[in-house]
Amino acid sequence: MLRHDFRPGKLVAGLFLTAAGITYAGDAGDAWDTPWFAVIPMVVGGLCLAGAIGLLARAVRNHRDSRRTSTPPVDETPQPPVPH
């Protein structure tokens, strides 16, 4: 059993922030030349995408949980009398 829910929005945010860090690390190590403003669209786009994915995952999780906890339909068929 899982100890916690899977949060895909946090995964996407982490991936984009890691990519931004790698981009700056490559620039610092003289592997390539990155303009200072190049990472801003990457981070902002990644955070927006992570937010959208987080909202979608939450909606799916709430829908799934509401179906799981709904009460079963009541059986309204007449029952035969119980003999004494």
C-alpha positions in Angstrom: 0.0 0.0 0.0 1.2 3.5 -0.8 2.2 5.7 2.1 1.2 8.8 0.3 -0.6 9.9 -2.8 1.4 10.4 -6.0 1.7 14.1 -6.8 2.6 14.4 -10.5 2.6 18.3 -10.3 5.5 18.2 -7.9 7.3 15.8 -10.1 6.9 18.1 -13.1 8.0 21.2 -11.1 11.0 19.3 -9.9 12.0 18.2 -13.3 11.8 21.8 -14.7 13.7 23.3 -11.8 16.4 20.5 -12.2 16.7 21.3 -15.9 17.1 25.0 -15.0 19.8 24.1 -12.5 21.6 21.9 -15.1 21.4 24.7 -17.6 23.1 27.2 -15.3 25.6 24.6 -14.1 26.6 23.9 -17.7 27.0 27.6 -18.2 29.1 27.9 -15.1 31.3 25.0 -16.2 31.9 26.6 -19.6 30.1 23.7 -21.4 27.9 26.2 -23.2 26.9 29.8 -23.0 23.4 30.6 -21.6 22.0 34.1 -21.5 20.8 35.1 -18.0 17.2 35.4 -19.1 17.0 32.0 -20.8 15.9 30.1 -17.7 13.0 32.4 -16.8 10.6 31.0 -19.4 11.7 27.5 -18.6 10.9 27.9 -14.9 7.7 29.9 -15.4 6.5 27.5 -18.0 7.4 24.5 -15.9 5.6 25.9 -12.8 2.5 26.7 -14.9 2.5 23.2 -16.3 3.0 21.7 -12.9 0.0 23.7 -11.5 -2.2 22.6 -14.3 -1.2 18.9 -13.8 -1.7 19.3 -10.1 -5.2 20.6 -10.6 -6.0 17.8 -13.0 -4.6 15.2 -10.6 -6.6 16.6 -7.7 -9.8 16.6 -9.8 -9.2 13.0 -10.8 -8.4 12.0 -7.2 -11.5 13.7 -5.8 -13.7 12.1 -8.4 -12.3 8.7 -7.7 -12.7 9.2 -3.9 -16.3 10.4 -4.2 -17.2 7.3 -6.2 -15.5 5.1 -3.7 -17.3 6.5 -0.6 -20.7 6.8 -2.1 -23.4 4.8 -0.4 -24.6 1.7 -2.1 -28.2 1.7 -3.5 -30.8 0.7 -1.0 -32.6 -2.5 -1.8 -36.3 -1.7 -1.7 -37.7 -5.0 -2.7 -40.3 -6.3 -0.3 -39.0 -8.9 2.1 -41.0 -12.0 3.0 -42.5 -12.0 6.5 -40.5 -13.7 9.2 -42.3 -16.7 10.8 -42.6 -16.5 14.7 
